Amino acid sequence: MEKIPQEILEAVKEASKDGKLICAEAHALGKELGVSLLLIGAAADELGIKIRECQLGCF
C-alpha cells in the first residue's frame, strides 16, 4: 500500500480513544474524509489502534 497521508493518520488518531476506534466511527470518518475504509484501517494499523465493536463481527 502507498504511504498513508499525514492528514489521514492525524484524523484517525484524533478519532480514537485509548488506542481504540469503534467501527461505526471508522465508517463515518472514511465518508467524511472521502477515503476508503481500507485506508482508514491501514492508518489504524500503522498507529497501533484497534478497531472494536465491528459491525461485521470481524474484530
Secondary structure, DSSP 8 states (H G I E B T S, - for coil): -----HHHHHHHHHH-BTTEEEHHHHHHHHHHHT--HHHHHHHHHHHT-EEES-TTS--
